[in-house]
Amino acid sequence: MSNRRVLVTGSSRGIGRSIAIRLAAEGWNVALHYVSHSADASAVEKTIGSRASGCYEADLAQPGAAKDLFHRALKDGPLDAVVNNAGIYMPLDFVGAGDAAFEANWRRTFAVNFDAPVELIRAATKYFAEKGGGRILNVASRVGFKGEGGAALYAASKAALINLTRSLAVELAPKNIQLFGIAPGWVETAMARDGMDNRLEEILSTIPAGRMASPEDCAAASAYLLSDDSKYLSGVIIDINGASYFH
């Protein structure tokens, strides 16, 4: 696997960081992406050393940015896989929010969590179809299956990503393009921390495993899905939730 290269979006922190580090340890060359945390991205680049294969800034909320990111990374070398990890979580009172706030939340949530992955997947699958195959991993969420009060738009964006993954797995299997997903529950990351500070005991009481997932738990599942051990799988979404939810 020493010559394989993967682009991981949102890889400066959290789950994306851990995926990038784990894949580098598994022998992948990793192209990193960040939006604003350039120092964190540089730290990841330093951590993975010679396996770092480009570090790209892009605001994926902007139309066309994801497609441009893919082609910028491609200019620096062939790609064998893409990980759509970048995402945002913005809770919202669906009825009580003002119209302007609701509209802004809706547009930005879907722009980053769904529109950008669609754009990146389309660019990648066109390339992979010509190349003879490739792999795409989408980081979804448990709430894409179960929903979440107070975060309906986030849950809807992740549900859309899950069903895109499954549908394209069927459509693109004849082209040797595999699509996968992971659906984490509560994870110890900066994005989740705002919602867990005052609710830790309540949150843990809902998780039979007795702890939240770590970013490394997510990275381990991701590494398996992108490995040759998963060559007969596609459309699979792995739940990472400590037995807290089944569907």
C-alpha positions, 0 to 999 in steps of 0.5 A: 500500500506504500504508493497509495494516496488519500485525500482527507478533508477536515484533517487538522483536528478531531476525527479527520486528524486521527484518520489521517494519522492512522492511514499514514501509519497503515502506509498511505500517503495522506493529502491533508485539508483544513479551513482555518486551523493552519497551525493544527494542520501543520502539526498533523503534517509534521506528525505523519512526516514523510507520509504527508502528501500535500496540505490544502486550505479550502472553505468547503461552504463555498460552491466549487471549493470541493471540486477545486480542492480535489483537482489541486490535490490531484495535480500533486499526485494520483489519488486512490481514495477520498475521505469526506470528513469535514462537517459542521454541527450547529444546533437550531430551534426549528420553530423558534429561530428567526427566519434569517438565522434559520436560512443561514443555518440551513444553507451552511449546514447542507453546503458543508455536510452534503453539497461539498461531499457531493461535489468532491465525490463527483470529481473523484468518481469521474477520475476513479472511473477512468483510473480503474477504481477507487474508494470513498469514505464518508463520515456521517453520524448516528443521528443520520439514522435516529434523528436529533431534536434541536439539530434537525438540519444536521441530522437531515444532512447526515441522512442524505450523506448516508443514502448517497453512499448507499445509492452510489455504491450500487451504481458504481460497483461495476466501475470498481468504485467502493463507497463506505461510511462511518456513523459515530455517536458521541465522540470526544472532539472539539466539535462535540464538546460544546454539547457535552460539558454539562451533560456528561453523566446523562450522555454516558448513561445512554451508552452501554459501553460506558464511554464516548468514542475516541477519534481513534475508534473512528480512525480504526474503522475507517482504516479497515474500510479503506484496506484490502480486507474490505474489497468485497464490501461497498455501501457499508455504514459502520456504527461507532456508538458503544451499543447505544443505538441499532437500526 
